Amino acid sequence: MPPATHAAPEAHPAPTVQASPATPDPEAAGSPRAARTPPTPRSTDPRASTASPGSGPHSEPRPQPSPAPGPGPHPEPSPAPGSPASGPGRTDAPAPAPAHPRTRASAVPWAVARGIAARAGRAVPPRAERLSLGRALGHVLAEPLAALTDLPPFDTSAMDGWAVAGPGPWRIRPDGGVLAGGGAPAPLPDGEAVPIATGARLPADATAVIRSEHAEADAAKGLLYAGRQVSPGQDIRPRGQECRTGDELLPAGTVVTPAVLGLAAAAGYDGLPARPRPRVDVLVLGDELLTAGLPRDGLIRDALGPMIGPWLHARGAEVTAPRWLGDDAEALLHALTGSEADLIVTTGGTAAGPVDHVHPVLARIGAELLVDGVAVRPGHPMLLARLPGGGPYLVGLPGNPLAAVSGLVTLAEPLLNGLAGRWAEDPYRVPVRDEVQGHPHDTRLVPVVHRAGPAPAYGGRTPGGTGDGPGTGRGGDHVVPLRYNGPAMLRGIAAADGLAVVEPGGVRSGTEVEILDLPWAPATPWTEGCFT
């Protein structure tokens, strides 16, 4: 496969990411890998991990003058001021890892970061391919779908019954009935009736169709009588009732569902012009990770490798099998420069610790940093970069599992929507049951589950924490925040069907909050990657 080529975004230049002296970020300062010493080399067996037990939603560490050592999963801190990756387009060799993590001043507001990612995806020149109807499911229309024929293409009967002409009673024509799929029937003279099947072509000059149960045939007299009043045009589907040739049926950017396939076939299509699925490589970083078995000897299971591929596939991407690179800067460099994907997703390594290589490697190859830290909890050390020469984008996710989920919905999903030409879902707001504490400065993303009916004052526990009864998806009347929502936890998100966007300072019970649907929330089984 030839290397992917893209045009760099020009209409929306990347913001210059600068870090000014400030109090070190609390979450970054408390991240365990930021101060982890380089591990003793081990075998080359792939390693992967869930995170160690995380703190609760509001128990982030206080600012520290320097990172505190400690074991743990992938990092969440960010590079410090003056690091090689603190500005876009750096081509010089990386400097040693800075002693302090990136400060709050460099973090991009959450909504701004999503907008940058979406515009970056849309800036790539679109590609199109023609796919047979059997292969187009789940792809995105590259062009508007215009009707190639009138629908229906001729006047048809909407019911089984009798085609009649003029007022009754009607003489029954003795030459048999009109069936669907036949040629044009003989014209129907005034005062005559003929049996007709649903979907059959209507005889010329017929004025109505009488349903079988509303008519009575007198075989002896050869006459047909109506059991109720007959109106001209009743139970007839006139030609072009649904559309005329050339009408736009669906706009470009529409996801091809089973119903879209049916409409396209009815409108005369054998294949569809579609946008190819964006290609994604997933690179899992960290020497502390296991891919199988129980945690042991300071090693932990990888939760992100098994999760990210299906997650992005459900969002319309074609994802390669994850690759576990450990904490190896050269392996990361070779993986980035040799990728033919449209998007590379890395997990962990976005901090400023001695084995956090994402920023130094990006600086070494001259990548452009579009987003370098986001004012969101969990997951603020996420980043978005563009590799040089029109190369692929890179989304760097923090290593804590829920923080990585935050990076997926903040940067990866908007970027993929733009690359695929897919329309973003309209935002919607739902009242939240229970007070939700917020971060003093940053947006919080909190796992929630939808519930129908008025929010109860008290409720039983849900699989993820609080609440009562099964979730109802997007149509619920309120959402319930779930427990187990610390940066290192997946228990809450596994029971959720959405993420509540909680503004700084938090919200009171009953306040409407924006909801981000999770890939499995719409419950669209035709999408291969969806799972419920």
Helices and strands as residue ranges (DSSP letters): H 26-29, G 32-35, G 104-106, E 108-109, H 110-122, E 129-132, E 140-141, E 145-146, E 156-157, E 161-164, E 170-172, E 192-196, E 208-211, G 212-214, E 215-218, E 223-226, E 236-237, E 248-250, H 258-266, E 271-275, E 279-285, E 289-290, E 300-301, H 304-314, E 318-319, E 323-326, H 329-337, E 343-347, H 358-365, E 368-372, E 374-377, E 383-386, E 393-397, H 401-407, I 408-412, H 413-420, E 428-431, E 443-451, G 473-475, E 478-481, H 491-494, E 498-502, E 512-517
